[in-house]
Amino acid sequence: MNQFIMPIFSVAIPEMFVLSMACIILLVDVFLKERHRIVTYILVQSTLVIAFLITLTQYREYPSPIVTFSGNYVLDKLAVLTKLFVFTVSFFAFIYARNYIKDRNIASGEYFIMGLFAVLGMQVMASAYSFLTIFLGLELNTLPLYTMIAMWKTSRASTEASMKYFVMGALATGLLLYGISLLYGVTGSIEILGISNLMQQAMNQQQLVMVLALVFILAGIIFKFGAVPFHMWVPDVYQGAPTSVTLFISSAPKIAAFAITMRILVEAMPTLTVSWQQVLIAVSILSMFAGNVMAIAQTNIKRMLAYSSIAHIGYTLLGILAGPHSSQGYSAAMFYIATYVIVAAGAFAIIAILSNKEIELDKLDDYRGLNTRNPWLAFMMLLLMFSMAGVPPTVGFFAKLGLLEALVEAHFVWLAALALLFAIIGAYYYLRVVMYMYFEEPKSSVAGAKISMSPGVLAAISVNGIAALILGLLPSGLIDMCRISVA
């Protein structure tokens, strides 16, 4: 009989704080009058700021990993850095969302509270150290997102997107649970550390079952990333969802998904490295190919960015598969996904800012002549598009360069050449947006439309856009943090 060990509750203070505040804000919001709804927004943003500060202190206080709660929870550099990114990106996402949802009569209180519960799910994913907590974190993250997508009640596209996301998400959850059940049947454990220790013994007798479990678990993870072949939901959901929700889905959850991928593949299944490398090679190539090629044909910028996100996930997976043979593979992958979500959040934010009450300005033609209408927004979009395309000196260039170096170091030179080819193809549709903004005349329907931004939104998008340049000029600090977190 195992002896009960008291959990170290102090390491989970950020999660307990966010959960407590989410419940308190939910109760407060019930009694607020409509004109006082801003209180909910202020409380949610304050929660994110305080949780960020609490987590930041943990980065210094706990230099070595701590496993507690009966092996279900871990606090290490990867978990802390993931949470810091989640809080930062979510804070900016809620700033961009405030005016957008107000113009469309979306219930603001429920929106921000659901968003806060999704953030809590991402925190659990970041520190999950067993398949039970991984599953709980995934569901706590995705269930509020289903609701947030459908909150624009007058939009049929939003309702349709929510249903598609829900159905596909349920399928992915089933695949993941089946893989976990196979793994538990072979090893008798659901803890990351326990599985890692037991898999070597089980591989001698149950190798086929272990590989089958890996396939099903990878299918669930790939869906959360939105990579090929489980990418079908991405374009439709990104286009149909309210832009503020698309912004949220395309950013913070990607970082949390990266964290659980590292836990499962690198920490729990090191003995299956050859098998999951082969799977990731196929997935990454197909994702880069399908994402970049399909994005060229799109006339809707949200749909174009959706396909580009599929390609960017392919690039991220390159770093993970190079990790076992490269000293910088895992850190390059984390640096890539962290910088991508910052850039993606800014791009969708500009779409939300330009859209007005009557119409969503999400067609590529709507961005013709943006420089004449608002030079600053056009410049921010230029920096973001350059970063996605990998144009120096933006951060996207150094992110792609790090991945290519990791692939070459891991002796995947042919894969690095393919990635470079796909990056050149992808540059076309990003630079097309820049051409529309600077070298085309604005459409008559939007030429005289006023672009209104609150000071907070203007400051946020300025920080977001300039960050793509500053992190490109001074990338070493973030690179070092990523390297330490996956060491």
Secondary structure by P-SEA (a helix, b strand, c coil): cbbbbbcccccaaaaaaaaaaaaaaaaaaaacccccaaaaaaaaaaaaaaaaaaaaaaaaaccbbbbcccccccccaaaaaaaaaaaaaaaaaaaaaaaaaaaacccaaaaaaaaaaaaaaaaaaaacccaaaaaaaaaaacaaaaaaaacccccaaaaaaaaaaaaaaaaaaaaaaaaaaaaaaacccccaaaaaaaaaaaaaccaaaaaaaaaaaaaaaaaaacccccccaaaaaaaaccaaaaaaaacaaaaaaaaaaaaccccccccaaaaaaaaaaaaaaaaaaaaaaaaaacccaaaaaaaaaaaaaaaaaaaaaaccccccaaaaaaaaaaaaaaaaaaaaaaaaaaccccccccccccccccccccaaaaaaaaaaaaaaacccccaaaaaaaaaaaaaaaacaaaaaaaaaaaaaaaaaaaaaaaaaacccccccccccbbbbbcaaaaaaaaaaaaaaaaaaacaaaaaaaaaaaac
